[in-house]
Amino acid sequence: MATVLTREKAIPRAPIPVGGSEKRDFDASSTSVASIPPLGEPIERKKHFWQRSKPYDSEAIATLPSVFDDPETAEKYHPPAEWENTHRFDPLARWTWGEENKLIRKIDFRIMVWACIMFMALELDRANISQALTDNFLPELGMNTNDYNLGNTVFKLSFLCAELPSQLVSKWIGPDRWIPAQMTLWSLVASAQFWLSGRTSFIVCRALLGILQGGFIPDIILYLSYFYKHAELTIRLGYFWTAMSIADILSALLAQGLLRMRGIEGHAGWRWLFLVEGLLTLIIGIMAFLLMPAGPCQTASWFRGKGKEGWFNEREETIMVNRVLREDPSKSDMHNRERITIGLLWKSLKDYDLWPLYALGLVFQIPFVPVGQYLTLSLRGLGFDVFQSNLLTIPYTVGHMITMLAVAYAAERFSNLTALSVTSQIWGLPFLIFFNVADLAKTNRWVIYAVTTLLLSFPNPHPIQVAWNSRNANSVRSRTISAAVYNMAVQTSGIIASNIYREDDRASLYKRGNRQLLAILCMNIVVYALVKAYYVWKNKSRDKKWSAMTEEQRLDYLANTKDEGNKRLDFRFEH
């Protein structure tokens, strides 16, 4: 969020000792700017994840300026009484950098680590099809490449169709209930792939997996936004998608053992692969019922801590709630178990200011997906055996993790989301050019493998764009819907990408498909430039209107405007 302050009055700032954690009543009618406790200054964070933290005064005030520091505007942004964390909201609360950083580490351990583990379980069950391909999966089921494409298309279409309904259910009953239920159900389907008998059962299982897994990612993103500020969420989403890459590495390593089970009880190795990894997800899904609290102030349970405190005490809850709300007051718009009506759904869907980000979601991964999707099959075609083909996927996965984290950190360091996101397309350009100009039939297989590995090590901007979408939504209602719609766009891109490499193009090592990928990549660079231009233009237009208003007019606007979310004149889009 980028909320513009209504007026330029100096707020006292000083690194004074922090007082008690008791809640104080905030009465705008009797509170003046001069009587507000001193605020802190931002500290310089690490520029890169490998960099050592710079020294800072851990006793200095960490509470940063916000709209709540002006008594005349504080009332306009005050959270509603029905919000689940209102009892911990205190605009006069102050805390130190030492307290905040310790709390962030605790949130990372309690919330973020488990979110990553759950995502790894999802990735195991949706991506282990790549390992199954190396073990004669298609011939044994009487299928070919086009059947495989159809299965991927059905999976992604089902995944796409389930995104929005799943997000609406999650918002209604709470992600802490819905996500574990999703995991438990899809793990049963994943395990049932042990009994696949042919094309029909394959398509049915892929459809069921897509329906049950759809919505998981936007559900988790909304859930994490309850605990983290925007810049923190971008970095954590980088680690979140890194967990997916770790799952891919584990999947390749597990396949080394599970595929060797071929012949046990007369069954193929790929059948044991599906069964064992599905049962592993079932265990994680059951544990998720116990390890996912509803929100920052709702962690107490028999499993998560005795008494009323749960994982976090009153002081920590106060810091968690106020640090997030001071940055983005819109996060108190809705209760975490409040359903979204049809009217609110339609309002969110027609929010044209988020459409540029949906366009990015639709196209940015297409140049890379077919190459990765067919990697194990292509490696078998190049003469590598089953186990070599699985192990050779690990280097690009490691490279992908490193570049994705680096670009996520860089996006926050340089505060330029568009420029860092487009680096993915620039990265892929020389490698796709190689695939189009080289005679792949006469090229050494290790050269083809090296170029493919470098291409798939691209700095994926997905974490940046997911957090970017969340920032530009500027309301819980819109954030809920836009997260699902953005992911639907990404799944649609997967459907498109799944049909670029075709059976009749296989003999030429997908020459035609590679030309299409290069053309799409060049188009994507233009799309990123247009998205940047759009948001710059929108912000300049609002700056002009806001600057023309007097202080009194701004206060009147805040008190009486019917504009909501990112349509407010005091909101600026990130780009």
Sequence and secondary structure as in RCSB ss.txt:
>XXXX:A:sequence
MATVLTREKAIPRAPIPVGGSEKRDFDASSTSVASIPPLGEPIERKKHFWQRSKPYDSEAIATLPSVFDDPETAE
KYHPPAEWENTHRFDPLARWTWGEENKLIRKIDFRIMVWACIMFMALELDRANISQALTDNFLPELGMNTNDYNL
GNTVFKLSFLCAELPSQLVSKWIGPDRWIPAQMTLWSLVASAQFWLSGRTSFIVCRALLGILQGGFIPDIILYLS
YFYKHAELTIRLGYFWTAMSIADILSALLAQGLLRMRGIEGHAGWRWLFLVEGLLTLIIGIMAFLLMPAGPCQTA
SWFRGKGKEGWFNEREETIMVNRVLREDPSKSDMHNRERITIGLLWKSLKDYDLWPLYALGLVFQIPFVPVGQYL
TLSLRGLGFDVFQSNLLTIPYTVGHMITMLAVAYAAERFSNLTALSVTSQIWGLPFLIFFNVADLAKTNRWVIYA
VTTLLLSFPNPHPIQVAWNSRNANSVRSRTISAAVYNMAVQTSGIIASNIYREDDRASLYKRGNRQLLAILCMNI
VVYALVKAYYVWKNKSRDKKWSAMTEEQRLDYLANTKDEGNKRLDFRFEH
>XXXX:A:secstr
  B  SS     B              TTT  GGGS  B       SSTTS      TTSB     GGGSHHHHH
HH   TTSTTGGG  TT   BHHHHHHHHHHHIIIIIHHHHHHHHHHHHHHHTHHHHHTTTHHHHTT  HHHHHH
HHHHHHHHHHHHHHHHHHHHHHH HHHHHHHHHHHHHHHHHHGGG  SHHHHHHHHHHHHHHHTTHHHHHHHHHH
TT  HHHHHHHHHHHHHHHHHHHHHHHHHHHHHGGGTTGGG  HHHHHHHHHHHHHHHHHHHHHHH  SSTT   
BTTTBSTTTTTS HHHHHHHHHHHHHH GGGGSS TT    HHHHHHHHT GGGHHHHHHHHHTTTTTHHHHHTH
HHHHHHTT  HHHHHHTTHHHHHHHHHHHHHHHHHHHHHT HHHHHTHHHHHHHHHHHHHHHS GGGS HHHHHH
HHHHHHT    HHHHHHHHHHHH SHHHHHHHHHHHHHHHHHHHHHHTTTS GGGTTTTSHHHHHHHHHHHHHHH
HHHHHHHHHHHHHHHHHHHHHHTS HHHHHHHHHH    GGGSTTB    
